[in-house]
Amino acid sequence: MAKNESLNRANKAKQDEFYTQLNDISRELAHYASHFRGAVVFCNCDDPETSNFWKYFELNFTFLGLKKLIATHYETDRPSYKLELLRDMNGDGKIDKLDIVKTPLKQNGDFRSPECVEILKEADIVVTNPPFSLFREYVAQLMEYGKKFLIIGSQNAVSYKEFFPLICANEVWQGYYAGDMAFTVPASYEPKETRYWVDENGQKWRSMGNVCWFTNLDIPKRHEELLLFRTYTPEAYPAYVNYPAIEVSKTADIPCDYDGEMGVPITFLDKYNPEQFKILGFSLTLAGLMSDFVEKGTYLPGGKRFYIAEQNGKYRYKRCYDRIVIKRKKG
């Protein structure tokens, strides 16, 4: 019990309650309609009576041809409940709030609880905005049970050692939308200097500029070929000092005539086509230690990253941002 109470306090301190807007959900899910026909959909990180994920699927239950919709509610320290929607229960010819079945849970609705795991086993597709602080654990559970999913996460998640191998193996990929997204947050959340505001109704908001959707549902976007038109020159694409690849600072600048390894920004994943490119690794794990490449006493910006020689800058070597290493596949 003491361990559970400690975990609950820690999770609350991490402020994981970011509520997704209906328009953001609609914009993304519009691309996946064919996947939902005949499916059992589970929203396991939502307050179903206020969740916009639940609202979207309830409003579109018939249009999408869902077999069943399930959502569980989380309580910190007491038993919770689940909502289910599966057919026209009252015979009025439509599916709406009057057809929702509410069932008490014996446990608190945490997605890791044995009770919720049993519900997960029944699901075909999981759709939700999981707690950012538990993202690794959440995805690991989905993979363990072989579930299809469409979830929101930080683009920085690609740097997680537990998650990046899934990207490399084409077991997970990025959905359609990536960028800035605004979320409502509880009244108890403290103000922040940036990306925080209160609207005219007193509702608190926070935004995140590096949010994206992750999925393992196949979509046309990931088979669209990226048009390449830049020509490689050593001057335009300097090689890293501590890894045998060239620096490509923008996805749009990937050269069309270079067959070697290239370091590209993590935003490349928004354009990644596995038939056009192969992902080889991530800079945090591939970069060699600069002390092995430069003379002793040279001052460098800190951190284990890729470096290029800097011509007119502050340091002799310039540290690059996180990079994904790719190689073009020969067509």
C-alpha positions, -999 to +999 in steps of 0.1 A: +000+000+000+028+024+009+045+017-025+012+024-044+006+057-025+042+068-033+037+060-069+004+079-070+020+110-055+049+108-079+026+105-109+005+135-097+036+156-093+046+149-129+014+166-140+003+141-167-032+153-171-033+169-206-067+168-221-068+165-259-091+187-280-119+172-302-107+190-333-071+176-329-086+141-325-109+145-355-081+159-377-059+128-371-085+100-368-102+110-401-073+092-419-079+058-401-116+051-408-110+018-426-091+004-396-120+009-372-147-010-390-157-040-369-131-032-343-133-031-305-117+003-295-103+008-260-095+042-245-076+032-214-062+066-202-093+088-203-120+101-181-147+087-204-175+110-192-155+141-202-129+126-227-130+139-262-117+106-274-148+089-260-169+117-275-154+113-310-161+076-310-195+079-296-205+105-322-190+084-350-199+049-337-222+040-366-203+058-393-171+040-383-189+007-380-174+000-345-181-033-329-176-020-294-162+011-275-147+008-241-131+034-218-118+031-182-117+059-157-087+063-133-090+070-096-060+076-074-069+055-044-103+039-048-122+016-072-133+032-105-155+022-134-156+015-171-181+027-199-191+005-228-210+012-260-218-016-283-253-014-298-287+003-297-296-009-262-329+009-258-342+002-293-348+039-303-330+034-337-298+053-328-267+049-307-261+076-282-257+083-245-288+063-236-270+032-248-239+035-226-234+008-200-215+019-168-199-009-148-179-006-115-143-018-114-128-036-085-095-017-090-086+019-097-086+019-135-048+023-139-039+009-174-014-014-156-039-030-133-048-066-139-084-057-145-075-032-172-051-056-188-079-081-192-099-054-210-069-046-231-067-083-243-103-079-257-094-047-277-084-046-313-072-009-313-062+013-285-066+051-290-057+076-263-033+103-250-012+083-224+007+100-195+038+115-210+059+104-180+048+067-184+051+066-222+078+040-223+059+017-200+027+023-218+041+014-252+059-016-238+025-030-226+009-024-260+037-043-277+037-071-252+000-078-260+004-072-297-021-044-299-028-020-327-028+016-315-029+053-322-016+075-294-002+109-287+034+114-276+063+138-276+085+137-307+114+134-282+102+099-275+122+087-305+153+092-285+142+067-258+163+036-259+132+015-254+113+031-282+137+039-310+143+002-319+106+000-326+110+028-351+140+012-367+122-021-370+091-005-386+070-017-357+059+019-349+058+050-370+046+086-369+010+094-379-002+124-399+000+154-375+031+166-358+039+200-342+022+223-318-009+211-299-029+228-271-043+209-241-066+219-213-052+211-178-066+209-143-072+241-123-046+228-098-017+232-123+007+260-115+012+288-141+043+286-164+062+314-180+057+301-215+031+279-234+005+286-207-026+307-206-061+310-190-091+316-213-121+339-207-139+310-189-110+305-164-099+273-181-061+267-179-043+257-211-008+244-219+007+238-253+035+216-265+054+223-297+068+189-303+038+166-301+029+139-327+008+108-331+024+074-331+008+043-345+013+008-360-018+011-382-007+013-419-015+045-436-009+059-471+013+086-458+042+063-449+043+050-485+046+085-501+080+091-517+099+121-505+109+142-535+147+148-535+163+175-556+194+187-538+228+178-552+256+166-529+288+186-524+313+183-496+310+220-489+272+219-485+272+186-465+301+184-441+310+151-427+309+145-389+342+143-371+331+115-348+309+093-371+312+084-408+281+103-421+272+137-435+252+164-418+218+172-433+202+199-412+168+199-429+148+170-442+140+189-474+178+191-481+184+154-483+206+150-515+193+129-543+227+116-554+244+106-521+243+068-513+262+070-479+250+075-444+233+108-435+224+124-402+189+141-403+167+158-377+142+137-358+114+156-377+125+134-406+101+108-392+072+129-404+083+121-440+098+087-435+090+061-461+105+027-453+106+018-490+128+048-498+150+050-467+166+027-441+170+040-405+204+029-392+205+044-357+205+074-334+233+099-327+232+094-290+242+058-294+263+060-326+285+091-319+321+084-309+337+103-281+353+135-294+383+130-271+392+101-295+393+125-325+407+158-313+438+169-295+438+173-258+428+206-244+404+216-272+373+232-258+340+217-270+303+222-263+293+193-240+273+162-247+276+130-267+265+142-301+277+144-337+302+172-343+313+190-375+342+213-380+331+249-375+347+275-398+338+309-382+321+300-350+328+302-313+344+267-311+366+247-334+339+220-336+301+225-336+278+201-318+247+191-338+213+185-324+200+149-321+202+132-354+187+100-369+211+082-392+195+071-425+206+058-459+188+059-492+176+026-506+185+021-542+153+019-563 
